[in-house]
């Protein structure tokens, strides 16, 4: 990884991981070309945002130790453990999954428009979860933004706009 800086990641989840500052914007339906995990999923959070536990453990096990900013799923975060250690999540490339083509032909540009004004640099559609079997993990949209540049409220508002766009399409 370049620079060792934390970058916040947003999408149906926002998170952060270490990377360099001078990244060009990418919008892809796969995992990062650098092999960096990119994820998206959401839970119910208070108006003040996710708890410190959720921020630090939501992406447990992923390279660069991403940190959650916001997400679209309205279920409480319940951390999983292997003994006394947080369970580790994994990410998977979607490959030729039909959603990749549907995204490219459908909501891709609307999602990019919804992100206008945010310092994003990457959008990925991937699977992330605890299972070592890719198909057992949910498909998520991950949007990566500059570290510390998006507040929880702005991130959550943007996540909900993006979720609304995706729900208009049959995924």
QUIWO-V566901 format. One record per residue. PSI is psi as a letter, one per 20 degrees, with the letter a starting at -180 (none if undefined). Layout:
PSI  PSI
This chain:
q  q  h  j  q  p  p  q  p  q  b  i  q  q  a  q  r  p  r  r  g  m  q  q  p  q  o  q  m  a  r  q  i  j  j  p  p  p  r  p  r  q  r  p  q  r  h  i  a  q  r  h  g  g  g  h  i  h  k  p  i  q  p  i  m  q  p  p  g  r  r  i  p  l  q  q  p  o  q  q  q  n  c  j  q  p  q  p  r  q  q  q  q  i  c  k  p  h  h  g  g  g  g  h  i  d  j  g  h  h  g  g  h  h  i  p  i  q  l  q  i  p  p  q  o  r  q  p  a  i  q  i  o  g  i  i  q  q  p  q  p  p  p  p  r  q  p  j  i  p  r  g  g  g  g  g  g  g  g  h  g  g  g  h  g  h  h  i  q  n  none
